[in-house]
Amino acid sequence: MVASAEEMQAEIGRLRKEVNDFQGGLQAVNAQITLTAWSLNDRLNSEVATLRSAILQQVPVEDESRRDNDDITNRRAFANLRTYSGKSEEFEEWKFQFKVFLQKDAGLMDYLTTVELMDKTPTEEMLATAYQDMVAGFSTMVNPPKLRNAEWITRQLYQALCLKLTGTALSLVKNFLPETRTNGLVGWWKLCYEATGMTPQKMQGLAGKVYAPKRCKRYSEVTAAIEEWEIVVRHFQQAENVKLSDQTRIYSLRQLVPEELERDIIRSQTLTKPSEVKDYITQQVPTRRDMPKTSGPEPMDLGMA
């Protein structure tokens, strides 16, 4: 039997009511789930804070008031550490030696590594969290070593940096002097960032050295200049995620050598690859002599044997 229009309308109204009731119940469930999630998150944060506090109490932290004479700058090996003036190509070697020197203090190298990998200037809260995480890591040891407290670390680090940095590198950390609770660690982060991170100014300077290297005036300078240029190219390619074309490399190598040698490279019909150009330069440099500077006019070549 075919249902009448009134019966169909009534059925549609009943179905709509069921859908609305279902949606209302679903919203109530979602609200309850949200409230429960918030409650669980609050409890979790509270328990994590409690656990972290308990861990910090288990790992021994030394009382620095008893160790006034143990400043790291008073250690015999400190005087032998090299200084760093701000040249990025020298930074990795200097940083390695500096961190190895700090190995005597448990966890200090790990702490510095954590700080230098932070993606922005560390705040006091970020540094405190990193220190607590380091302490928590040592708590898993059967006999955890005594750790330096956070205040001692940043104070000693700042003092050491001020004594082992010169030039532009020292200028980077001098402004942090008033920030006594963070200056050493923030200074360390800034130093690492400027030496290894690609700021816009550094990128521009790097590009200039790649595409328009300074021309050598003397043949005795060429070999070292090429080695330095290749290092700069590697840094530039890694930072920009690009690869220089062969023609660009050849052009830059020509710009780098004395003009006489550049003219010979241009005239050559066989030097079509950067490796060939570099080999040619390497062969030519020992055979060419730097002309002594004279105050008078250069002698005229009459082409006579």
C-alpha positions in Angstrom: 0.0 0.0 0.0 1.4 3.4 -0.9 1.8 5.8 2.0 -0.1 9.0 1.9 1.7 12.4 1.8 0.8 13.1 5.4 2.3 9.8 6.6 5.5 10.5 4.6 5.8 14.0 6.1 5.4 12.6 9.6 8.1 9.9 9.0 10.5 12.6 7.7 9.8 14.7 10.8 10.5 11.7 13.0 13.8 11.0 11.3 14.9 14.6 11.6 14.2 14.5 15.3 16.3 11.3 15.7 19.2 12.9 13.8 19.0 16.1 15.9 18.9 14.0 19.1 21.9 12.0 17.9 23.9 15.2 17.1 23.1 16.7 20.5 24.3 13.5 22.2 27.5 13.5 20.1 28.2 17.1 21.1 27.8 16.2 24.7 30.2 13.3 24.4 32.8 15.5 22.6 32.5 18.1 25.4 33.1 15.4 28.0 36.0 14.0 26.1 37.6 17.5 25.9 37.1 18.1 29.6 38.6 14.7 30.4 41.6 15.4 28.1 42.3 18.7 29.8 42.0 17.1 33.2 44.4 14.3 32.2 46.9 16.8 30.8 46.9 18.8 34.0 47.5 15.6 36.0 50.3 14.5 33.7 52.1 17.9 33.9 51.8 17.8 37.6 53.2 14.3 37.9 56.0 15.1 35.5 57.0 18.1 37.6 56.9 16.0 40.7 59.0 13.3 39.1 61.5 15.8 37.8 61.8 17.3 41.2 62.4 13.9 42.7 65.1 13.1 40.1 66.9 16.4 40.8 67.1 15.5 44.5 68.6 12.0 43.7 71.4 13.3 41.5 74.1 15.0 43.5 74.8 18.6 42.6 78.0 20.0 44.0 78.0 22.9 46.5 80.1 25.4 44.6 80.8 27.6 47.6 83.4 25.0 48.6 85.2 25.2 45.3 86.1 28.8 44.9 89.6 27.9 43.7 88.3 25.5 41.0 87.5 28.1 38.4 88.1 26.6 35.0 90.3 29.5 34.0 92.7 28.6 36.8 93.4 25.1 35.4 96.8 24.6 33.8 95.4 23.5 30.5 93.3 26.6 30.1 96.4 28.7 29.3 97.2 26.4 26.4 93.8 26.8 24.7 93.9 28.8 21.5 91.9 32.0 21.1 89.2 32.5 18.5 88.9 35.8 16.6 85.7 35.1 14.6 86.9 33.5 11.4 84.2 30.8 10.7 86.7 28.5 9.0 88.6 28.2 12.3 85.6 27.7 14.5 85.0 24.0 14.4 88.5 23.1 15.4 88.5 25.7 18.2 85.1 24.6 19.5 86.3 20.9 19.6 89.3 21.7 21.6 87.4 24.0 24.0 84.7 21.4 24.6 87.3 18.6 25.2 88.9 20.9 27.8 85.5 21.0 29.6 85.2 17.2 29.8 86.5 17.2 33.3 83.1 18.4 34.5 80.5 15.7 34.0 77.7 16.6 31.6 79.0 20.0 30.6 79.9 19.0 27.0 76.4 17.4 26.6 74.8 20.6 28.0 76.7 22.8 25.6 75.8 20.6 22.7 72.1 20.8 23.6 72.3 24.6 23.9 74.1 25.1 20.6 71.4 23.1 18.8 68.5 25.3 20.0 66.7 26.9 17.0 66.5 30.3 18.6 68.2 32.5 21.2 67.8 30.5 24.5 65.7 32.0 27.3 66.3 31.3 31.0 63.3 28.9 30.9 64.7 27.0 28.0 68.1 26.7 29.6 66.6 25.5 32.9 64.6 22.8 31.1 67.8 21.7 29.2 69.7 21.5 32.5 66.9 19.5 34.2 66.8 17.1 31.2 70.6 16.6 31.5 70.2 15.8 35.2 67.4 13.4 34.5 69.6 11.6 32.0 72.4 11.1 34.7 69.8 9.8 37.2 69.6 6.5 35.3 73.2 5.7 36.2 74.0 3.3 39.1 76.5 5.8 40.6 75.7 9.2 39.0 78.6 11.7 39.1 78.3 15.0 40.9 77.1 17.7 38.6 77.9 21.4 38.5 75.0 23.6 39.2 73.5 25.7 36.4 74.7 29.1 37.9 78.3 27.9 38.1 78.2 26.7 34.5 77.0 29.9 32.9 79.3 32.1 35.1 82.4 30.0 34.4 81.6 29.7 30.7 81.2 33.4 30.3 84.5 34.1 32.0 86.3 31.5 29.9 84.8 32.9 26.7 85.8 36.5 27.5 89.4 35.3 28.0 89.6 33.1 24.9 87.8 35.2 22.4 89.2 38.2 20.5 88.0 40.6 17.8 84.5 40.1 16.4 84.0 36.9 18.4 84.5 38.8 21.6 82.2 41.6 20.5 79.4 39.0 20.1 79.4 38.1 23.8 80.4 41.4 25.5 76.8 42.7 25.4 75.6 39.8 27.6 77.7 40.8 30.6 74.6 42.1 32.6 72.7 38.9 32.1 74.5 37.0 34.9 72.1 34.1 35.0 72.4 33.2 31.3 75.3 35.2 29.8 77.7 32.3 29.3 75.2 29.9 27.7 73.5 32.5 25.6 77.0 33.8 24.5 77.9 30.2 23.6 74.8 29.8 21.5 75.3 33.2 19.7 78.9 32.3 19.0 77.9 28.9 17.4 75.1 30.5 15.5 77.2 33.2 14.0 80.0 30.8 13.1 77.9 28.1 11.6 74.5 29.6 10.8 73.9 31.5 7.6 72.8 35.0 8.4 71.9 37.2 5.4 75.0 39.3 5.8 77.2 36.2 5.9 75.5 34.7 2.9 76.1 37.8 0.8 79.7 37.8 1.8 80.1 34.1 1.0 78.5 34.6 -2.4 80.9 37.4 -3.2 83.9 35.2 -2.3 82.5 32.4 -4.5 81.6 34.3 -7.7 84.1 37.2 -7.5 87.1 36.0 -5.5 89.9 38.4 -4.8 92.6 38.2 -7.5 96.1 37.1 -6.4 98.8 39.5 -7.3 101.6 37.0 -6.8 102.0 33.4 -8.0 103.2 32.3 -4.5 99.7 33.1 -3.2 97.7 31.1 -5.8 97.8 27.6 -4.3 96.6 28.7 -0.8 94.0 31.0 -2.4 92.5 28.1 -4.4 92.3 25.9 -1.4 90.5 28.6 0.6 88.1 29.2 -2.3 87.2 25.6 -2.5 86.3 25.6 1.2 84.1 28.6 0.7 82.4 26.9 -2.2 81.6 23.9 -0.1 80.0 26.0 2.6 78.1 28.0 0.1 76.7 25.0 -1.7 75.6 23.4 1.6 73.9 26.5 2.8 72.1 27.3 -0.5 71.6 23.7 -1.5 73.0 24.4 -5.0 75.8 23.1 -7.1 78.0 25.4 -9.1 78.1 24.8 -12.8 81.4 24.0 -14.5 81.4 27.3 -16.3 80.9 29.2 -13.1 83.8 27.3 -11.4 86.1 28.0 -14.4 85.1 31.7 -14.4 85.9 32.1 -10.7 89.2 30.3 -11.0 90.2 32.7 -13.7 89.2 35.6 -11.6 91.4 34.3 -8.8 94.8 33.9 -10.6 97.1 36.7 -11.8 95.9 38.4 -15.0 98.8 36.9 -17.1 97.8 33.4 -16.2 94.1 34.2 -16.8 94.8 35.3 -20.3 96.6 32.0 -21.0 93.6 30.1 -19.7 91.2 32.0 -21.9 93.4 31.4 -25.0 93.5 27.7 -24.4 91.1 25.5 -26.4 91.5 22.4 -24.3 90.7 23.6 -20.8 87.0 22.9 -20.7 86.5 21.4 -17.3 87.2 22.9 -13.8 89.6 20.0 -12.9 91.6 20.7 -16.1 91.8 24.4 -15.3 92.9 23.6 -11.8 95.5 21.1 -13.0 96.9 23.7 -15.5 97.1 26.3 -12.8 98.9 23.8 -10.4 101.4 23.1 -13.2 102.0 26.7 -14.2 102.4 28.3 -10.7 105.8 26.7 -9.8 107.3 27.6 -13.2 106.3 31.3 -13.1 108.2 33.8 -11.0 106.8 36.9 -9.3 108.4 40.0 -10.8 110.1 42.2 -8.2 108.4 45.6 -7.8 110.3 48.5 -9.4 109.9 52.2 -9.0 110.8 53.0 -12.6 109.3 52.0 -16.0 109.4 48.3 -16.9 112.0 47.3 -19.5 110.8 47.0 -23.1 110.8 43.5 -24.6 112.3 43.8 -28.0 112.0 40.1 -28.8 115.7 39.7 -29.3 117.5 36.5 -28.4 
